[in-house]
Amino acid sequence: MVAQEQAGGAAEPDRPADSPIDAETAQSLIGRLKALPRADVDEFLGEFKVQRVRELQASQAGAAVQLVAALEMRARQQAEGTKAAVDPWA
């Protein structure tokens, strides 16, 4: 995906690019990921080659937020598509 290509410049100015993601950003991402299907969470973790959100690097924070937003949008669209499906029992 494009997430890692867009990671440049996402690190905080006072933190080295290879430092872990800050706790506040990690908590925000974790909360948003918990609302998504497990397959989307696995896709997120695979994209960044980590097993836990807290293993993300500060340089990946911007790309991680963008990917979560894209996954949330896809989940909303899939949910709307499911609701719009014709009820065969009606």
Secondary structure, 3 states (H helix, E strand, C coil): CCCCCCCCCCCCCCCCCCCECCHHHHHHHHHHHHCCCHHHHHHHHHHHCCCCHHHCEHHHHHHHHHHHHHHHHHHHHHHHHHHHCCCCCC
